[in-house]
Amino acid sequence: MPLIGKGMLLTSMNIDEANEADFNRWYDREHLEERVAIEGFLEARRYVAHAANPKYLSLYSTQTLDVLDSPAYRKALANQTEWSKRNMAHFKNMLRVVARITISRGTGRGAALGLVRLRPTADNAGAWRDALQEKLAPGTRDGIISMHLLESEPELSGATAGIPAERNEGARDWFVLIDGTHVGAVSAVIAERFTGPASAPFPLPVSVGTYCLMWDLAKSDIGQG
């Protein structure tokens, strides 16, 4: 199973250049490890945009979706460090999504990531989910490692505890993750399966983007450095 656990927190944001050095230092030296240390969190990955907006993206895998509404997680949100508060106040265009991992196919993770944002309705969600079972099959496609579907939980997503995320009509959006060895392979699959003539039954996505992995952290890594 390429994605361990059943829950995921996805966050993305922009940051002004004047605050960017401190933002990256905070993420790399405090924030990622602080979050992965929470009970029920399993791992985290950090990305920077190749061709995407917002510029920065993080993915946090959890054992279950309930972890993202647990006492341990709520306690962490209510007790942010001063460094965290300072940086979170500078977030721009932030997206904060709590989601279920409903499809995860392939083996392993890639250095490049494609992100496709879809907007289903109650009427078409079932048909879309069925279609994605086929579309999210890496098969023997060169450069593609694994593919996944995240289905947002609107009640848990959006702003919370001093995190200035946006809550909008996209609160129920789905996010397709495409893990690959290089951006070219990921971009080709996005074009072939989601933005080109073979994208049916899906309309054009709300957005698409490609990201490059900065680094990742598993719970087993904490304390080894």
N, CA, C and O of each residue as an XYZ file, in Angstrom:
900
protein
N       0.853     -1.197      0.000
C       0.000      0.000      0.000
C       0.884      1.240      0.000
O       1.633      1.446      0.955
N       0.823      2.075     -1.038
C       1.744      3.215     -1.119
C       1.521      4.267     -0.060
O       2.481      4.857      0.434
N       0.249      4.521      0.308
C      -0.032      5.493      1.355
C      -0.488      4.745      2.603
O      -1.554      4.130      2.621
N       0.325      4.808      3.630
C      -0.060      4.157      4.868
C      -1.101      4.999      5.570
O      -1.085      6.226      5.482
N      -2.009      4.332      6.270
C      -3.053      5.052      6.970
C      -4.250      5.336      6.073
O      -4.238      5.041      4.878
N      -5.285      5.915      6.677
C      -6.539      6.180      5.986
C      -6.899      7.657      5.936
O      -7.833      8.039      5.230
N      -6.171      8.498      6.677
C      -6.465      9.922      6.696
C      -5.304     10.739      6.175
O      -4.157     10.292      6.208
N      -5.600     11.944      5.692
C      -4.527     12.834      5.236
C      -4.933     14.281      5.466
O      -6.080     14.672      5.249
N      -3.965     15.057      5.910
C      -4.079     16.508      5.982
C      -3.231     17.083      4.863
O      -2.035     16.807      4.772
N      -3.859     17.885      4.013
C      -3.171     18.562      2.919
C      -3.193     20.050      3.212
O      -4.256     20.624      3.449
N      -2.031     20.675      3.197
C      -1.959     22.127      3.359
C      -1.096     22.710      2.250
O      -0.077     22.135      1.869
N      -1.519     23.855      1.742
C      -0.696     24.563      0.766
C      -0.871     26.052      0.994
O      -1.927     26.509      1.431
N       0.169     26.792      0.694
C       0.140     28.228      0.940
C       1.242     28.949      0.162
O       2.221     28.347     -0.279
N       1.047     30.243      0.013
C       2.090     31.133     -0.466
C       2.640     31.915      0.718
O       2.018     31.988      1.779
N       3.808     32.492      0.518
C       4.445     33.285      1.565
C       5.244     34.396      0.888
O       5.905     34.154     -0.122
N       5.190     35.577      1.419
C       5.957     36.678      0.842
C       7.451     36.391      0.913
O       7.928     35.744      1.845
N       8.178     36.880     -0.079
C       9.618     36.641     -0.142
C      10.323     37.124      1.123
O      11.288     36.501      1.563
N       9.861     38.213      1.708
C      10.500     38.762      2.900
C      10.429     37.808      4.083
O      11.277     37.859      4.974
N       9.412     36.929      4.099
C       9.230     36.003      5.217
C       9.623     34.567      4.867
O       9.522     33.676      5.710
N      10.062     34.341      3.649
C      10.230     32.978      3.140
C      11.363     32.214      3.825
O      11.225     31.018      4.080
N      12.455     32.865      4.122
C      13.579     32.166      4.744
C      13.197     31.653      6.131
O      13.505     30.514      6.482
N      12.529     32.492      6.917
C      12.111     32.070      8.253
C      11.036     30.999      8.167
O      11.025     30.066      8.969
N      10.138     31.124      7.205
C       9.086     30.134      6.981
C       9.679     28.751      6.704
O       9.256     27.763      7.302
N      10.651     28.681      5.804
C      11.270     27.394      5.476
C      12.078     26.837      6.640
O      12.092     25.630      6.877
N      12.750     27.725      7.362
C      13.517     27.283      8.535
C      12.574     26.696      9.588
O      12.868     25.658     10.181
N      11.452     27.359      9.813
C      10.456     26.873     10.788
C       9.889     25.523     10.381
O       9.800     24.611     11.204
N       9.509     25.391      9.123
C       8.959     24.123      8.658
C       9.977     22.995      8.819
O       9.638     21.902      9.273
N      11.230     23.272      8.444
C      12.246     22.224      8.416
C      12.805     21.887      9.791
O      13.220     20.752     10.026
N      12.822     22.847     10.694
C      13.452     22.626     12.000
C      12.465     22.378     13.133
O      12.846     21.867     14.187
N      11.200     22.735     12.925
C      10.237     22.550     14.007
C       8.928     21.911     13.561
O       8.515     20.891     14.113
N       8.274     22.502     12.566
C       6.866     22.197     12.344
C       6.609     20.764     11.879
O       5.724     20.094     12.412
N       7.371     20.289     10.893
C       7.105     18.947     10.377
C       7.278     17.894     11.468
O       6.435     17.011     11.624
N       8.364     17.989     12.216
C       8.600     17.010     13.277
C       7.548     17.129     14.379
O       7.101     16.120     14.924
N       7.158     18.343     14.702
C       6.149     18.553     15.733
C       4.841     17.869     15.354
O       4.201     17.248     16.203
N       4.441     17.974     14.108
C       3.199     17.355     13.669
C       3.319     15.830     13.595
O       2.414     15.124     14.040
N       4.389     15.327     13.057
C       4.554     13.871     12.926
C       4.616     13.199     14.296
O       4.254     12.030     14.432
N       5.071     13.931     15.304
C       5.158     13.371     16.655
C       3.798     13.176     17.309
O       3.699     12.445     18.295
N       2.743     13.809     16.789
C       1.411     13.677     17.384
C       0.920     12.236     17.253
O       1.130     11.592     16.225
N       0.279     11.745     18.281
C      -0.249     10.383     18.270
C      -1.183     10.180     17.074
O      -2.108     10.962     16.856
N      -0.928      9.127     16.311
C      -1.751      8.815     15.152
C      -1.222      9.347     13.840
O      -1.631      8.875     12.779
N      -0.306     10.334     13.881
C       0.358     10.786     12.658
C       1.442      9.785     12.292
O       2.112      9.246     13.172
N       1.618      9.532     10.996
C       2.553      8.508     10.538
C       3.750      9.076      9.790
O       4.881      8.635      9.995
N       3.507     10.036      8.939
C       4.593     10.606      8.137
C       4.137     11.931      7.535
O       2.949     12.255      7.545
N       5.096     12.692      7.013
C       4.791     13.951      6.341
C       5.753     14.140      5.185
O       6.899     13.692      5.223
N       5.261     14.814      4.156
C       6.086     15.156      2.999
C       5.907     16.631      2.684
O       4.808     17.172      2.803
N       7.002     17.282      2.280
C       6.998     18.712      1.953
C       7.407     18.910      0.509
O       8.361     18.294      0.033
N       6.671     19.786     -0.198
C       6.922     20.015     -1.619
C       7.035     21.506     -1.921
O       6.531     22.351     -1.182
N       7.716     21.804     -3.037
C       7.752     23.149     -3.584
C       7.278     23.066     -5.027
O       7.544     22.081     -5.716
N       6.582     24.090     -5.484
C       5.968     24.058     -6.807
C       6.998     23.994     -7.924
O       8.013     24.689     -7.894
N       6.725     23.160     -8.897
C       7.398     23.223    -10.197
C       6.563     24.103    -11.117
O       7.072     25.052    -11.714
N       5.283     23.783    -11.225
C       4.329     24.622    -11.956
C       2.992     24.498    -11.226
O       2.154     23.672    -11.587
N       2.804     25.314    -10.212
C       1.600     25.215     -9.371
C       1.438     26.471     -8.537
O       2.379     27.245     -8.358
N       0.245     26.655     -8.039
C      -0.067     27.730     -7.105
C      -1.121     27.193     -6.138
O      -2.152     26.689     -6.583
N      -0.891     27.286     -4.827
C       0.201     27.919     -4.095
C       1.568     27.232     -4.289
O       1.671     26.136     -4.841
N       2.609     27.933     -3.806
C       3.978     27.485     -4.020
C       4.349     26.293     -3.161
O       5.051     25.393     -3.622
N       3.883     26.271     -1.905
C       4.310     25.222     -0.969
C       3.147     24.287     -0.649
O       2.000     24.713     -0.513
N       3.477     22.999     -0.531
C       2.483     21.965     -0.275
C       3.051     20.976      0.731
O       4.216     20.590      0.643
N       2.214     20.564      1.698
C       2.595     19.523      2.654
C       1.485     18.486      2.755
O       0.301     18.816      2.693
N       1.887     17.230      2.911
C       0.959     16.115      3.075
C       1.305     15.381      4.356
O       2.456     15.005      4.574
N       0.300     15.176      5.207
C       0.494     14.481      6.485
C      -0.416     13.255      6.507
O      -1.638     13.395      6.457
N       0.156     12.067      6.580
C      -0.628     10.833      6.632
C      -0.922     10.459      8.077
O      -0.064     10.586      8.951
N      -2.157      9.993      8.321
C      -2.564      9.589      9.671
C      -3.184      8.193      9.626
O      -3.667      7.745      8.586
N      -3.158      7.520     10.770
C      -3.677      6.162     10.829
C      -5.130      6.096     10.412
O      -5.523      5.205      9.660
N      -5.938      7.037     10.897
C      -7.357      7.119     10.554
C      -7.727      8.576     10.363
O      -6.976      9.475     10.741
N      -8.881      8.801      9.779
C      -9.375     10.171      9.650
C      -9.628     10.787     11.018
O      -9.426     11.987     11.203
N     -10.065      9.981     11.972
C     -10.404     10.492     13.300
C      -9.217     11.133     14.010
O      -9.403     11.974     14.889
N      -8.001     10.747     13.638
C      -6.809     11.347     14.243
C      -6.823     12.862     14.044
O      -6.333     13.606     14.894
N      -7.382     13.318     12.924
C      -7.386     14.736     12.595
C      -8.503     15.509     13.283
O      -8.730     16.685     13.000
N      -9.196     14.825     14.193
C     -10.146     15.480     15.088
C      -9.984     14.932     16.506
O     -10.917     14.969     17.307
N      -8.788     14.424     16.803
C      -8.533     13.768     18.081
C      -8.126     14.775     19.148
O      -7.719     15.888     18.815
N      -8.228     14.408     20.434
C      -7.756     15.297     21.501
C      -6.287     15.677     21.348
O      -5.912     16.817     21.624
N      -5.448     14.730     20.911
C      -4.023     15.022     20.766
C      -3.786     16.082     19.696
O      -2.972     16.986     19.883
N      -4.499     15.972     18.574
C      -4.322     16.944     17.499
C      -4.920     18.294     17.883
O      -4.317     19.335     17.623
N      -6.099     18.284     18.500
C      -6.714     19.546     18.927
C      -5.837     20.254     19.963
O      -5.759     21.482     19.971
N      -5.182     19.492     20.828
C      -4.280     20.094     21.813
C      -3.110     20.777     21.123
O      -2.707     21.874     21.509
N      -2.560     20.118     20.089
C      -1.444     20.725     19.352
C      -1.886     22.016     18.667
O      -1.144     22.999     18.661
N      -3.079     22.022     18.094
C      -3.581     23.227     17.430
C      -3.800     24.368     18.418
O      -3.599     25.536     18.085
N      -4.211     24.024     19.625
C      -4.507     25.047     20.633
C      -3.257     25.557     21.345
O      -3.323     26.536     22.089
N      -2.124     24.905     21.123
C      -0.883     25.280     21.826
C       0.264     25.456     20.840
O       1.324     24.845     20.981
N       0.033     26.307     19.836
C       1.072     26.585     18.847
C       2.242     27.317     19.498
O       2.053     28.129     20.403
N       3.450     27.020     19.027
C       4.611     27.751     19.512
C       4.587     29.181     18.977
O       3.871     29.480     18.021
N       5.366     30.055     19.592
C       5.441     31.431     19.113
C       5.976     31.490     17.690
O       5.543     32.318     16.889
N       6.926     30.603     17.378
C       7.472     30.549     16.021
C       6.364     30.161     15.040
O       6.271     30.714     13.945
N       5.527     29.204     15.446
C       4.409     28.794     14.598
C       3.430     29.945     14.388
O       3.025     30.219     13.259
N       3.056     30.608     15.458
C       2.096     31.704     15.345
C       2.609     32.793     14.405
O       1.855     33.333     13.595
N       3.893     33.107     14.520
C       4.463     34.155     13.674
C       4.390     33.773     12.200
O       4.033     34.598     11.359
N       4.726     32.528     11.887
C       4.721     32.112     10.491
C       3.311     31.908      9.952
O       3.024     32.274      8.812
N       2.434     31.331     10.757
C       1.067     31.107     10.280
C       0.362     32.418      9.970
O      -0.499     32.469      9.091
N       0.716     33.463     10.676
C       0.114     34.775     10.421
C       0.489     35.320      9.039
O      -0.181     36.210      8.515
N       1.566     34.779      8.453
C       2.024     35.250      7.151
C       1.506     34.398      5.997
O       1.770     34.728      4.841
N       0.771     33.306      6.271
C       0.259     32.452      5.205
C      -0.647     33.251      4.272
O      -1.427     34.096      4.712
N      -0.528     32.965      2.972
C      -1.403     33.571      1.980
C      -1.991     32.467      1.096
O      -1.330     31.476      0.788
N      -3.254     32.670      0.698
C      -3.936     31.727     -0.196
C      -3.861     30.305      0.333
O      -3.655     29.361     -0.429
N      -4.029     30.155      1.646
C      -3.838     28.841      2.240
C      -5.035     27.929      1.994
O      -6.193     28.335      2.100
N      -4.715     26.700      1.665
C      -5.697     25.634      1.559
C      -5.384     24.613      2.648
O      -4.255     24.136      2.759
N      -6.387     24.285      3.444
C      -6.220     23.277      4.495
C      -7.343     22.262      4.352
O      -8.511     22.574      4.585
N      -6.980     21.040      3.966
C      -7.956     20.014      3.648
C      -7.704     18.780      4.511
O      -6.601     18.234      4.519
N      -8.725     18.349      5.229
C      -8.722     17.065      5.925
C      -9.482     16.095      5.032
O     -10.612     16.375      4.631
N      -8.866     14.947      4.713
C      -9.457     14.070      3.706
C      -9.298     12.597      4.050
O      -8.399     12.187      4.784
N     -10.213     11.825      3.483
C     -10.109     10.369      3.508
C      -9.307      9.916      2.293
O      -9.478     10.451      1.198
N      -8.436      8.934      2.484
C      -7.752      8.307      1.357
C      -8.652      7.168      0.891
O      -8.755      6.144      1.567
N      -9.302      7.338     -0.256
C     -10.275      6.341     -0.700
C      -9.753      5.444     -1.822
O     -10.282      4.353     -2.031
N      -8.730      5.883     -2.541
C      -8.058      5.050     -3.537
C      -6.566      5.265     -3.378
O      -6.116      6.404     -3.254
N      -5.795      4.195     -3.378
C      -4.334      4.317     -3.308
C      -3.744      3.102     -4.015
O      -3.820      1.977     -3.519
N      -3.154      3.352     -5.185
C      -2.693      2.252     -6.023
C      -1.253      2.482     -6.449
O      -0.821      3.617     -6.653
N      -0.515      1.379     -6.580
C       0.894      1.451     -6.909
C       1.735      1.086     -5.711
O       1.219      0.619     -4.696
N       3.032      1.298     -5.829
C       3.947      0.935     -4.749
C       5.017      2.004     -4.604
O       5.831      2.200     -5.507
N       5.018      2.695     -3.472
C       6.070      3.669     -3.207
C       5.655      5.103     -3.494
O       4.510      5.387     -3.845
N       6.627      6.000     -3.333
C       6.403      7.425     -3.491
C       7.459      7.988     -4.441
O       8.559      7.444     -4.547
N       7.125      9.065     -5.122
C       8.031      9.632     -6.109
C       8.600     10.973     -5.706
O       8.146     11.595     -4.745
N       9.600     11.412     -6.453
C      10.220     12.720     -6.212
C       9.401     13.847     -6.811
O       9.597     15.010     -6.456
N       8.485     13.521     -7.716
C       7.599     14.510     -8.332
C       6.158     14.162     -7.986
O       5.811     12.992     -7.829
N       5.324     15.191     -7.868
C       3.925     14.977     -7.504
C       3.030     15.815     -8.398
O       3.262     17.008     -8.594
N       2.005     15.172     -8.938
C       0.948     15.895     -9.631
C      -0.249     16.042     -8.711
O      -0.589     15.109     -7.983
N      -0.891     17.200     -8.733
C      -2.055     17.464     -7.893
C      -3.191     17.942     -8.796
O      -3.081     18.976     -9.454
N      -4.277     17.180     -8.817
C      -5.446     17.503     -9.640
C      -6.632     17.714     -8.704
O      -6.979     16.828     -7.923
N      -7.247     18.886     -8.787
C      -8.365     19.214     -7.907
C      -9.678     19.096     -8.685
O      -9.887     19.777     -9.689
N     -10.560     18.212     -8.195
C     -11.841     17.941     -8.846
C     -12.983     18.407     -7.952
O     -12.832     18.476     -6.732
N     -14.128     18.727     -8.559
C     -15.264     19.218     -7.791
C     -16.515     18.388     -8.124
O     -17.290     18.758     -9.006
N     -16.706     17.264     -7.414
C     -17.874     16.427     -7.667
C     -19.131     17.032     -7.047
O     -19.067     17.987     -6.272
N     -20.270     16.452     -7.407
C     -21.535     16.790     -6.776
C     -22.112     15.517     -6.175
O     -21.608     14.420     -6.417
N     -23.157     15.670     -5.401
C     -23.796     14.487     -4.810
C     -24.300     13.544     -5.891
O     -24.339     12.330     -5.687
N     -24.687     14.094     -7.042
C     -25.242     13.274     -8.114
C     -24.184     12.481     -8.878
O     -24.456     11.373     -9.342
N     -22.979     13.040     -9.011
C     -21.985     12.347     -9.843
C     -20.845     11.713     -9.063
O     -19.983     11.067     -9.660
N     -20.816     11.880     -7.747
C     -19.673     11.399     -6.965
C     -19.449      9.902     -7.130
O     -18.308      9.468     -7.289
N     -20.515      9.104     -7.096
C     -20.362      7.662     -7.229
C     -19.778      7.264     -8.569
O     -18.881      6.423     -8.634
N     -20.283      7.866     -9.645
C     -19.774      7.558    -10.982
C     -18.325      8.000    -11.133
O     -17.522      7.298    -11.747
N     -17.988      9.152    -10.580
C     -16.609      9.626    -10.646
C     -15.674      8.690     -9.892
O     -14.586      8.374    -10.372
N     -16.098      8.247     -8.717
C     -15.250      7.349     -7.925
C     -14.990      6.044     -8.682
O     -13.878      5.518     -8.676
N     -16.026      5.543     -9.324
C     -15.857      4.320    -10.119
C     -14.887      4.549    -11.280
O     -14.027      3.710    -11.548
N     -15.025      5.675    -11.959
C     -14.137      5.972    -13.086
C     -12.695      6.145    -12.632
O     -11.766      5.762    -13.343
N     -12.508      6.715    -11.457
C     -11.149      6.936    -10.957
C     -10.456      5.641    -10.572
O      -9.227      5.586    -10.559
N     -11.210      4.601    -10.259
C     -10.578      3.308     -9.995
C      -9.732      2.880    -11.186
O      -8.672      2.279    -11.014
N     -10.196      3.189    -12.387
C      -9.442      2.848    -13.595
C      -8.384      3.897    -13.913
O      -7.254      3.563    -14.270
N      -8.759      5.174    -13.782
C      -7.809      6.231    -14.126
C      -6.594      6.256    -13.204
O      -5.510      6.667    -13.618
N      -6.768      5.817    -11.955
C      -5.666      5.878    -11.000
C      -4.929      4.542    -10.908
O      -4.543      4.103     -9.825
N      -4.746      3.917    -12.042
C      -3.973      2.671    -12.130
C      -2.646      2.975    -12.812
O      -2.622      3.225    -14.018
N      -1.543      2.958    -12.072
C      -0.248      3.288    -12.689
C       0.139      2.330    -13.802
O       0.755      2.732    -14.790
N      -0.230      1.036    -13.639
C       0.136      0.048    -14.643
C       1.636     -0.005    -14.864
O       2.409     -0.034    -13.906
N       2.048     -0.019    -16.115
C       3.477     -0.069    -16.447
C       3.945      1.267    -17.015
O       4.955      1.332    -17.715
N       3.205      2.331    -16.710
C       3.543      3.651    -17.238
C       4.904      4.099    -16.719
O       5.094      4.212    -15.508
N       5.855      4.357    -17.616
C       7.195      4.771    -17.205
C       7.133      6.053    -16.382
O       6.451      7.011    -16.746
N       7.858      6.050    -15.268
C       7.977      7.250    -14.449
C       6.845      7.472    -13.477
O       6.891      8.433    -12.709
N       5.814      6.615    -13.472
C       4.697      6.774    -12.540
C       4.797      5.682    -11.478
O       4.886      4.495    -11.791
N       4.782      6.111    -10.215
C       4.998      5.200     -9.096
C       3.671      4.782     -8.460
O       3.423      3.593     -8.262
N       2.832      5.746     -8.146
C       1.563      5.450     -7.472
C       0.600      6.604     -7.698
O       0.998      7.714     -8.053
N      -0.704      6.306     -7.479
C      -1.754      7.305     -7.699
C      -2.812      7.145     -6.613
O      -3.084      6.033     -6.161
N      -3.412      8.266     -6.194
C      -4.257      8.254     -5.007
C      -5.414      9.244     -5.150
O      -5.341     10.211     -5.908
N      -6.485      8.970     -4.397
C      -7.607      9.891     -4.329
C      -7.864     10.281     -2.887
O      -7.985      9.426     -2.010
N      -7.946     11.599     -2.647
C      -8.320     12.150     -1.347
C      -9.695     12.783     -1.483
O      -9.920     13.603     -2.373
N     -10.621     12.403     -0.597
C     -11.963     12.982     -0.589
C     -12.115     13.855      0.656
O     -12.040     13.356      1.778
N     -12.326     15.146      0.460
C     -12.336     16.119      1.551
C     -13.480     15.881      2.525
O     -14.566     15.439      2.151
N     -13.200     16.188      3.786
C     -14.220     16.214      4.839
C     -14.454     17.684      5.197
O     -13.657     18.263      5.934
N     -15.525     18.299      4.693
C     -15.694     19.752      4.853
C     -15.825     20.203      6.295
O     -15.421     21.318      6.627
N     -16.380     19.369      7.159
C     -16.562     19.772      8.561
C     -15.225     19.931      9.279
O     -15.131     20.677     10.254
N     -14.191     19.237      8.806
C     -12.885     19.284      9.463
C     -11.887     20.160      8.717
O     -10.826     20.475      9.254
N     -12.206     20.555      7.499
C     -11.282     21.331      6.681
C     -11.464     22.826      6.943
O     -12.399     23.240      7.629
N     -10.564     23.618      6.390
C     -10.663     25.066      6.516
C      -9.906     25.605      7.713
O      -9.105     24.896      8.323
N     -10.159     26.854      8.045
C      -9.422     27.546      9.093
C      -9.695     26.948     10.463
O     -10.793     26.464     10.738
N      -8.672     26.990     11.323
C      -8.834     26.536     12.705
C      -7.674     27.049     13.554
O      -6.536     27.123     13.089
N      -7.972     27.398     14.785
C      -6.951     27.729     15.792
C      -5.825     28.612     15.271
O      -4.647     28.275     15.395
N      -6.198     29.730     14.695
C      -5.183     30.684     14.262
C      -4.561     30.392     12.911
O      -3.646     31.102     12.492
N      -5.037     29.355     12.211
C      -4.519     29.043     10.886
C      -5.451     29.697      9.861
O      -6.613     29.304      9.759
N      -4.972     30.678      9.109
C      -5.863     31.478      8.257
C      -6.164     30.822      6.914
O      -5.911     31.415      5.865
N      -6.699     29.611      6.937
C      -7.023     28.923      5.696
C      -8.328     29.425      5.127
O      -9.147     30.017      5.831
N      -8.511     29.182      3.846
C      -9.713     29.607      3.168
C     -10.781     28.517      3.246
O     -10.481     27.339      3.055
N     -12.009     28.903      3.523
C     -13.149     27.990      3.437
C     -14.076     28.540      2.359
O     -14.554     29.671      2.453
N     -14.324     27.730      1.338
C     -15.110     28.232      0.208
C     -15.957     27.112     -0.379
O     -16.151     26.068      0.243
N     -16.453     27.347     -1.579
C     -17.335     26.371     -2.201
C     -16.618     25.072     -2.546
O     -17.260     24.085     -2.905
N     -15.294     25.066     -2.438
C     -14.526     23.865     -2.747
C     -14.280     22.971     -1.553
O     -13.419     22.093     -1.613
N     -15.012     23.170     -0.468
C     -14.741     22.403      0.749
C     -14.949     20.909      0.568
O     -14.383     20.111      1.316
N     -15.751     20.520     -0.412
C     -15.989     19.098     -0.669
C     -15.187     18.582     -1.859
O     -15.491     17.510     -2.382
N     -14.196     19.304     -2.286
C     -13.407     18.898     -3.444
C     -12.632     17.614     -3.193
O     -12.370     17.227     -2.054
N     -12.279     16.974     -4.284
C     -11.406     15.808     -4.259
C     -10.044     16.202     -4.826
O      -9.935     17.113     -5.646
N      -9.011     15.497     -4.371
C      -7.654     15.771     -4.821
C      -7.004     14.471     -5.270
O      -6.889     13.521     -4.496
N      -6.584     14.441     -6.520
C      -5.844     13.305     -7.057
C      -4.354     13.588     -6.889
O      -3.871     14.656     -7.267
N      -3.635     12.631     -6.324
C      -2.179     12.715     -6.188
C      -1.548     11.725     -7.150
O      -1.936     10.558     -7.195
N      -0.578     12.193     -7.919
C       0.139     11.335     -8.860
C       1.615     11.391     -8.507
O       2.267     12.414     -8.715
N       2.145     10.293     -7.973
C       3.555     10.206     -7.592
C       4.376      9.686     -8.763
O       4.052      8.649     -9.342
N       5.444     10.408     -9.112
C       6.288      9.983    -10.221
C       7.753     10.234     -9.958
O       8.120     10.876     -8.974
N       8.593      9.721    -10.849
C      10.032      9.903    -10.690
C      10.510     11.239    -11.238
O      11.579     11.720    -10.862
N       9.714     11.848    -12.136
C      10.085     13.161    -12.672
C       8.837     13.891    -13.132
O       7.808     13.277    -13.414
N       8.944     15.210    -13.203
C       7.791     16.048    -13.493
C       7.206     15.749    -14.864
O       5.988     15.801    -15.036
N       8.042     15.441    -15.835
C       7.553     15.175    -17.178
C       6.563     14.030    -17.228
O       5.549     14.108    -17.921
N       6.853     12.968    -16.494
C       5.954     11.816    -16.475
C       4.628     12.166    -15.819
O       3.566     11.776    -16.303
N       4.694     12.901    -14.715
C       3.487     13.306    -13.999
C       2.635     14.231    -14.876
O       1.418     14.062    -14.956
N       3.264     15.195    -15.524
C       2.540     16.148    -16.374
C       1.856     15.432    -17.536
O       0.744     15.793    -17.921
N       2.517     14.421    -18.092
C       1.941     13.690    -19.212
C       0.670     12.958    -18.803
O      -0.296     12.922    -19.565
N       0.661     12.374    -17.608
C      -0.526     11.660    -17.135
C      -1.664     12.642    -16.855
O      -2.817     12.352    -17.172
N      -1.355     13.794    -16.268
C      -2.387     14.805    -16.040
C      -3.030     15.203    -17.365
O      -4.255     15.276    -17.465
N      -2.207     15.458    -18.379
C      -2.726     15.869    -19.685
C      -3.542     14.759    -20.325
O      -4.579     15.020    -20.935
N      -3.087     13.543    -20.193
C      -3.750     12.414    -20.842
C      -5.073     12.058    -20.174
O      -6.062     11.792    -20.857
N      -5.093     12.051    -18.847
C      -6.247     11.504    -18.131
C      -7.190     12.545    -17.538
O      -8.317     12.214    -17.169
N      -6.743     13.813    -17.439
C      -7.580     14.790    -16.735
C      -7.820     16.099    -17.480
O      -8.784     16.799    -17.170
N      -6.996     16.448    -18.431
C      -7.216     17.720    -19.130
C      -7.350     17.557    -20.635
O      -7.630     18.534    -21.330
N      -7.160     16.353    -21.155
C      -7.244     16.119    -22.590
C      -8.550     15.478    -23.000
O      -9.468     15.365    -22.187
N      -8.650     15.052    -24.267
C      -9.884     14.453    -24.783
C     -10.314     13.191    -24.039
O     -11.501     12.865    -24.024
N      -9.370     12.474    -23.422
C      -9.706     11.231    -22.730
C     -10.103     11.452    -21.275
O     -10.177     10.497    -20.502
N     -10.360     12.706    -20.895
C     -10.646     13.002    -19.490
C     -12.060     12.609    -19.068
O     -12.339     12.556    -17.870
N     -12.951     12.336    -20.004
C     -14.334     11.974    -19.670
C     -14.352     10.824    -18.657
O     -13.528      9.912    -18.733
N     -15.298     10.870    -17.705
C     -16.494     11.721    -17.634
C     -16.268     13.029    -16.891
O     -17.231     13.679    -16.483
N     -15.020     13.423    -16.708
C     -14.739     14.592    -15.874
C     -14.673     15.870    -16.697
O     -14.136     15.864    -17.805
N     -15.214     16.972    -16.168
C     -14.967     18.284    -16.777
C     -13.529     18.700    -16.462
O     -12.800     17.984    -15.775
N     -13.139     19.848    -16.965
C     -11.798     20.329    -16.641
C     -11.664     20.483    -15.133
O     -12.595     20.944    -14.473
N     -10.512     20.103    -14.577
C     -10.323     20.226    -13.126
C     -10.404     21.678    -12.669
O     -10.235     22.609    -13.456
N     -10.670     21.844    -11.367
C     -10.622     23.176    -10.765
C      -9.212     23.747    -10.910
O      -9.036     24.931    -11.197
N      -8.219     22.894    -10.709
C      -6.821     23.298    -10.882
C      -5.954     22.053    -11.031
O      -6.336     20.957    -10.621
N      -4.803     22.243    -11.615
C      -3.785     21.193    -11.673
C      -2.450     21.837    -11.344
O      -2.271     23.041    -11.527
N      -1.515     21.035    -10.861
C      -0.189     21.553    -10.554
C       0.811     20.434    -10.422
O       0.445     19.278    -10.211
N       2.068     20.779    -10.547
C       3.143     19.816    -10.333
C       4.102     20.361     -9.281
O       4.400     21.555     -9.237
N       4.573     19.448     -8.436
C       5.440     19.806     -7.318
C       6.660     18.882     -7.264
O       6.632     17.754     -7.755
N       7.720     19.394     -6.658
C       8.937     18.609     -6.430
C       9.114     18.389     -4.930
O       8.932     19.305     -4.128
N       9.474     17.157     -4.566
C       9.658     16.824     -3.157
C      10.841     17.579     -2.577
O      11.922     17.594     -3.165
N      10.637     18.210     -1.417
C      11.725     18.843     -0.680
C      12.330     17.839      0.302
O      13.540     17.616      0.315
N      11.454     17.230      1.135
C      11.912     16.163      2.027
C      10.710     15.517      2.686
O       9.598     16.044      2.647
N      10.957     14.361      3.294
C       9.881     13.666      3.994
C      10.373     13.187      5.348
O      11.575     13.062      5.583
N       9.420     12.923      6.236
C       9.740     12.540      7.603
C       8.738     11.496      8.078
O       7.531     11.734      8.035
N       9.227     10.332      8.535
C       8.390      9.302      9.127
C       8.545      9.344     10.647
O       9.545      9.834     11.170
N       7.540      8.824     11.339
C       7.629      8.832     12.800
C       8.875      8.093     13.292
O       9.469      8.475     14.300
N       9.265      7.039     12.581
C      10.445      6.263     12.969
C      11.735      7.068     12.828
O      12.758      6.695     13.402
N      11.701      8.178     12.065
C      12.891      9.011     11.900
C      13.130      9.936     13.091
O      14.257     10.373     13.321
N      12.075     10.235     13.846
C      12.187     11.210     14.916
C      13.100     10.676     16.019
O      12.960      9.539     16.470
N      14.022     11.511     16.433
C      14.950     11.125     17.502
C      16.178     10.400     17.040
O      17.038     10.064     17.854
N      16.291     10.141     15.714
C      17.457      9.422     15.210
C      18.581     10.354     14.792
O      19.729      9.937     14.634
N      18.224     11.653     14.611
C      19.230     12.601     14.173
C      20.091     13.114     15.306
O      20.988     13.926     15.081
